[in-house]
Amino acid sequence: MAKRVVPAEKPDMTRAVDMAMLGAYIRYKRSLLGITLEDAASLSGVSKQAYSNVETGKANTRADTLFKALEALGIQLQIVDIPEQTDDWG
């Protein structure tokens, strides 16, 4: 019997990025694609536990595991410099 994929709510993408937000977005995208956690782990080339750690936002998740999960789901992570703030104190 095939496992059912439970839809996940899209996280608020306007707040500061942290592992919990990244994990929530990855879970959202996986559920949107109808992929089980087990299949996503397999597509990513990581263990089910390692993939679960990504989706739950574990702080000790390895960067390479995160990048594999992102790539498997077609998610691109971008790094953008924050503009320097001027000192209004003059």
C-alpha positions as CSV (number, residue, x, y, z in Angstrom):
1,M,0.0,0.0,0.0
2,A,1.4,3.4,-1.0
3,K,2.0,5.9,1.7
4,R,-0.1,9.0,1.8
5,V,1.6,12.4,1.5
6,V,0.1,14.9,4.0
7,P,0.0,18.5,2.5
8,A,2.1,21.0,4.4
9,E,1.4,24.7,4.8
10,K,3.7,27.1,3.0
11,P,5.9,28.8,5.6
12,D,6.2,32.6,5.9
13,M,9.1,33.4,3.6
14,T,9.4,37.0,4.6
15,R,11.0,36.3,8.0
16,A,14.7,35.8,8.6
17,V,16.0,32.5,7.3
18,D,16.9,29.8,9.8
19,M,17.0,26.0,9.7
20,A,13.4,25.7,10.9
21,M,12.2,27.9,8.0
22,L,14.3,26.1,5.4
23,G,13.0,22.7,6.7
24,A,9.4,23.9,6.6
25,Y,9.8,25.1,3.1
26,I,11.4,21.8,2.0
27,R,8.6,19.8,3.6
28,Y,6.1,22.1,1.9
29,K,7.7,21.6,-1.5
30,R,8.0,17.8,-1.0
31,S,4.3,17.6,-0.1
32,L,3.3,19.8,-3.0
33,L,5.2,17.3,-5.3
34,G,3.4,14.4,-3.7
35,I,6.7,12.7,-2.6
36,T,7.0,10.7,0.6
37,L,9.7,11.4,3.0
38,E,11.2,8.0,2.3
39,D,11.3,8.7,-1.5
40,A,12.7,12.2,-1.0
41,A,15.5,10.8,1.2
42,S,16.2,8.2,-1.6
43,L,16.2,10.9,-4.3
44,S,18.6,13.0,-2.1
45,G,20.9,10.1,-1.5
46,V,20.7,10.4,2.3
47,S,19.1,8.3,5.1
48,K,15.5,8.8,6.1
49,Q,16.7,10.1,9.5
50,A,19.1,12.6,7.9
51,Y,16.3,13.9,5.6
52,S,13.9,14.1,8.5
53,N,16.4,16.2,10.4
54,V,16.4,18.6,7.4
55,E,12.7,19.0,7.4
56,T,12.4,19.4,11.2
57,G,15.1,22.1,11.1
58,K,17.6,20.4,13.3
59,A,20.5,22.8,14.0
60,N,23.1,20.1,13.6
61,T,22.1,19.2,10.1
62,R,25.1,18.9,7.8
63,A,25.3,21.5,5.0
64,D,25.8,18.8,2.3
65,T,22.7,17.0,3.5
66,L,20.7,20.2,3.2
67,F,22.1,20.9,-0.3
68,K,21.2,17.4,-1.4
69,A,17.6,17.8,-0.2
70,L,17.3,21.2,-1.9
71,E,18.7,19.8,-5.2
72,A,16.5,16.7,-5.2
73,L,13.3,18.9,-5.0
74,G,14.5,21.5,-7.5
75,I,15.0,24.3,-4.9
76,Q,17.7,26.8,-5.4
77,L,19.2,28.5,-2.4
78,Q,20.6,32.0,-3.1
79,I,23.0,34.1,-1.0
80,V,22.4,37.8,-1.3
81,D,24.5,40.5,0.4
82,I,22.5,42.7,2.7
83,P,23.0,46.4,1.8
84,E,25.2,48.2,4.3
85,Q,23.2,50.5,6.6
86,T,24.3,54.1,7.0
87,D,25.0,55.5,10.4
88,D,22.2,58.0,11.0
89,W,24.1,59.4,14.1
90,G,26.2,61.6,11.8
